[in-house]
Amino acid sequence: MLQNLIMKTIILKRTCRHKQLRQQNYAHRHRTLSRTYSFD
């Protein structure tokens, strides 16, 4: 029972970190794109 709970927590943490990484990656890409396509 305890092992199951630990596994769940690890999986949750992993997916959470993955989401954060994806958001950061997207933000970075968006910044680079806007820098490339800004004509001011």
Residue pairs with C-beta under 8 A, 6 or more apart in sequence:
none
